[in-house]
Amino acid sequence: MLLPPSSGTDRAQGLAARLGCTVAEHCEPYGKSKPAVLGSLSGLALTLKEFGGRWDRVERVYVFANWPMLEAALEYCVRNKDEARAPV
C-alpha cells in the first residue's frame, strides 16, 4: 500500500519532481513503511537498482531502505540529467 510521504521529505520530493516522478511511503504487510519512488522510471531503472532500490511488481515502485538512500539515487539521476543537457 502506498501512503503520502512523511514530513521532512521535501528535498526528495523536489528531486523526484525534476525527474518527472514522485515519492511515497510503501507499507509492506507486517512491516514498517519504507520510502519509494514511482512514476516514469524506465530510464532510471539501472541507477535506482545500483543505489539499492528494490522493484515491487504489485505497486510498480522502487522501494529503498531509507530516505537518504532514495535521495542519493535521485540526486545522482538529476545531476546526470543536467550534465547531459549542459553545452560542451
matplotlib code that plots the C-alpha trace (Angstrom):
import matplotlib.pyplot as plt

x = [0.0, 1.3, 0.8, 1.8, 5.4, 6.1, 7.1, 10.7, 10.9, 10.7, 14.1, 13.3, 10.0, 11.7, 14.4, 11.7, 9.6, 12.7, 12.7, 9.0, 8.2, 7.1, 7.9, 5.7, 5.8, 5.5, 3.9, 4.6, 2.3, 3.5, 6.4, 7.4, 7.0, 9.9, 10.4, 9.5, 9.7, 7.1, 6.3, 8.1, 11.1, 12.1, 15.2, 16.3, 15.8, 19.5, 20.6, 17.8, 18.9, 22.5, 21.5, 19.7, 16.2, 14.1, 11.3, 7.9, 5.8, 2.5, 2.7, 5.1, 7.5, 11.2, 11.5, 14.5, 15.8, 15.7, 15.2, 19.0, 19.5, 16.5, 17.7, 21.2, 19.8, 17.5, 20.3, 22.6, 19.9, 19.2, 22.9, 23.5, 20.4, 21.6, 25.1, 23.8, 21.9, 24.8, 26.6, 30.2]
y = [0.0, 3.5, 6.4, 10.1, 10.8, 11.8, 15.3, 16.2, 14.7, 17.9, 17.5, 14.0, 15.3, 18.2, 15.9, 13.4, 16.2, 17.3, 13.7, 13.6, 11.1, 11.3, 9.8, 8.0, 5.7, 2.0, -0.1, -3.8, -6.3, -6.8, -4.5, -0.9, 1.7, 2.5, 5.3, 4.6, 6.4, 6.0, 7.4, 7.4, 5.3, 3.2, 5.3, 5.3, 1.6, 0.6, 3.6, 3.0, -0.6, 0.4, 2.6, -0.3, 0.2, -2.9, -3.2, -4.0, -5.5, -5.2, -1.4, -0.7, 1.3, 1.2, 0.7, 1.9, 1.0, 4.7, 8.3, 9.1, 6.3, 7.4, 11.0, 9.9, 8.0, 10.8, 13.4, 11.3, 10.9, 14.7, 15.6, 13.2, 14.5, 18.1, 17.2, 15.6, 18.8, 21.1, 22.5, 21.5]
z = [0.0, -0.8, 1.5, 1.1, 2.1, 5.7, 6.6, 6.1, 2.7, 0.7, -0.8, -2.1, -3.5, -5.3, -6.8, -7.9, -9.5, -11.6, -13.0, -13.6, -10.8, -7.2, -3.8, -1.3, 1.7, 0.8, 3.5, 3.3, 5.0, 8.6, 8.1, 8.6, 5.8, 3.5, 1.0, -2.6, -5.9, -8.6, -12.0, -15.3, -14.2, -17.2, -18.0, -14.3, -13.5, -13.5, -11.5, -8.9, -8.6, -8.1, -5.2, -3.5, -5.0, -5.0, -7.6, -6.2, -9.1, -7.3, -6.6, -9.5, -7.4, -6.4, -2.6, -0.7, 2.8, 3.9, 2.8, 2.5, 0.0, -2.0, -2.0, -3.1, -6.0, -7.1, -6.8, -8.9, -11.6, -11.6, -11.8, -14.7, -16.5, -16.0, -17.2, -20.3, -21.2, -20.5, -23.6, -24.1]

ax = plt.figure().add_subplot(projection="3d")
ax.plot(x, y, z, "-o")
ax.set_aspect("equal")
plt.show()
